[in-house]
Amino acid sequence: KATGERHCHDSPTQKPKKKIVEKKIISSEAVVIDSCYDGDTCTTTSGEKIRLACIDTPEIRGTRANPEPAKAARDFLNSYVAGKEVSIRRVTEDKYGRTVGELVKDGVNIQKLMVSKGYAKIYKKYADPCPWASNFSGDISADVESSPVENTLCFINYLIAEGKKYCL
């Protein structure tokens, strides 16, 4: 081609094909959670604010505040992820500049766990990025089925499913 020769399937009038590059919003990586402000908003040790996708928890402050369950949701979430490495699947950015994403720790989807424990509800208006949210029954045993507790230190947070004990 450099010498002006045609390649076997090129025609003299054929324009070069443009390579289509899709811009994907979704990405996945590991982050360390510093703390969670409430039951659906956390901050990483690098300062990134994360709004947990597809769920909603009670508000701590404001006109719709319900502080007691809001603090319970926040405390549960902090006990599970604060100071720990989690996987994040970034979905988009919200109007406040926060990353909207799904968090997973030890193979357990944290949003599903929050819903199954009663700390959160599926936020139907914004549930599309989470395929699990459309038919979630509240049972997370399938998520942890491959992680039975064997020689593992486990304190208060555990689940017993089908006769096996799992750390949460």
C-alpha positions in Angstrom: 0.0 0.0 0.0 2.8 2.4 0.8 3.9 2.1 -2.9 0.4 2.9 -4.2 -0.7 -0.7 -4.8 -4.2 -1.6 -4.0 -5.1 -4.2 -1.5 -7.3 -7.1 -2.8 -10.6 -5.8 -1.3 -10.0 -2.0 -1.5 -11.6 -0.2 -4.4 -10.0 3.0 -5.7 -13.0 5.0 -4.5 -13.4 3.3 -1.2 -12.9 5.6 1.8 -10.9 4.2 4.7 -13.2 2.7 7.3 -13.4 4.7 10.5 -12.8 2.8 13.7 -15.8 3.1 16.0 -14.8 3.8 19.6 -17.6 3.6 22.2 -17.3 5.8 25.2 -18.2 3.6 28.1 -19.3 5.2 31.4 -19.1 2.0 33.3 -15.7 1.0 34.8 -14.7 -1.2 37.7 -11.8 -1.1 40.1 -10.9 -1.5 43.8 -11.1 1.5 46.2 -10.8 1.9 49.9 -13.8 3.4 51.7 -12.9 6.0 54.3 -16.4 6.5 55.7 -20.1 6.6 54.8 -22.0 9.8 55.5 -25.3 8.0 55.4 -26.7 4.7 54.2 -26.2 5.4 50.5 -23.2 7.9 50.3 -19.6 7.0 51.0 -16.2 8.7 50.6 -13.1 6.9 49.5 -9.7 7.5 51.1 -8.8 9.4 47.9 -11.8 11.8 48.5 -14.1 10.4 45.8 -17.8 10.7 46.9 -19.8 7.7 45.9 -23.6 7.5 45.8 -24.7 3.9 45.9 -26.6 3.1 42.7 -30.1 1.8 42.6 -31.0 2.1 46.3 -32.4 4.8 48.7 -32.0 5.0 52.4 -33.7 7.3 54.9 -32.3 10.9 55.2 -30.4 12.0 58.3 -31.2 15.7 57.8 -33.6 17.8 55.9 -37.4 18.0 55.5 -37.7 14.3 54.8 -35.4 13.3 57.6 -35.9 10.1 59.5 -32.8 10.1 61.7 -33.2 6.9 63.6 -33.4 4.4 60.7 -31.0 6.7 58.7 -28.3 6.4 61.4 -28.9 2.7 61.6 -28.3 2.3 57.9 -25.2 4.5 58.0 -23.8 2.6 61.0 -24.4 -0.8 59.3 -22.8 0.4 56.1 -19.8 1.9 57.9 -19.3 -1.4 59.9 -19.2 -3.3 56.6 -17.1 -1.1 54.4 -15.3 1.7 56.3 -11.5 1.2 56.2 -11.9 -1.7 53.8 -11.2 -2.3 50.1 -14.2 -2.8 47.9 -14.8 -3.2 44.2 -16.7 -0.3 42.6 -18.6 -0.5 39.3 -18.9 3.2 38.3 -22.1 3.9 36.5 -22.3 7.6 36.0 -22.0 10.9 37.9 -25.0 12.6 39.6 -26.0 16.3 39.6 -24.0 16.8 42.8 -20.7 15.5 41.2 -20.8 12.2 43.0 -19.8 9.0 41.4 -22.9 6.7 41.2 -21.8 3.1 41.5 -22.3 -0.3 42.8 -20.0 -1.6 45.6 -19.0 -5.3 46.1 -17.1 -6.7 49.1 -15.9 -10.3 49.2 -18.3 -11.2 46.3 -21.4 -9.6 48.0 -23.2 -6.7 46.3 -23.5 -4.1 49.1 -26.7 -2.6 47.7 -28.4 -5.9 47.7 -27.2 -6.6 51.2 -28.6 -3.2 52.4 -32.0 -4.0 50.8 -32.0 -7.6 52.2 -31.3 -6.3 55.7 -34.0 -3.7 55.5 -31.7 -0.7 55.6 -32.5 0.4 52.0 -35.2 0.2 49.4 -34.7 -0.3 45.7 -34.9 3.2 44.1 -37.1 2.2 41.2 -36.7 5.5 39.4 -33.0 5.0 39.1 -32.7 1.2 39.2 -32.0 0.6 35.5 -28.2 0.3 35.8 -28.6 -2.6 38.3 -30.1 -5.6 36.5 -30.6 -7.4 39.9 -33.0 -4.7 41.1 -35.9 -5.5 38.8 -36.6 -8.9 40.3 -34.7 -8.9 43.6 -36.5 -11.1 46.2 -34.4 -9.9 49.1 -32.4 -13.2 49.3 -28.6 -12.8 49.0 -27.6 -16.4 49.6 -26.8 -16.9 45.9 -24.3 -14.1 46.1 -22.4 -15.7 49.0 -22.9 -19.3 48.1 -19.4 -19.6 46.8 -17.9 -18.2 49.9 -18.6 -20.5 52.9 -16.8 -19.8 56.1 -13.9 -22.1 56.6 -11.2 -21.2 59.0 -12.3 -17.6 58.8 -12.8 -15.1 61.7 -16.3 -13.9 61.6 -18.0 -11.8 64.3 -21.5 -10.4 64.4 -22.3 -10.1 60.7 -23.0 -13.6 59.3 -25.7 -15.3 57.3 -26.8 -18.9 57.5 -28.0 -20.3 54.2 -28.8 -23.9 53.4 -27.0 -25.0 56.6 -23.8 -23.1 55.9 -22.5 -20.1 57.7 -21.2 -17.1 55.7 -19.4 -13.9 56.8 -20.9 -10.7 55.5 
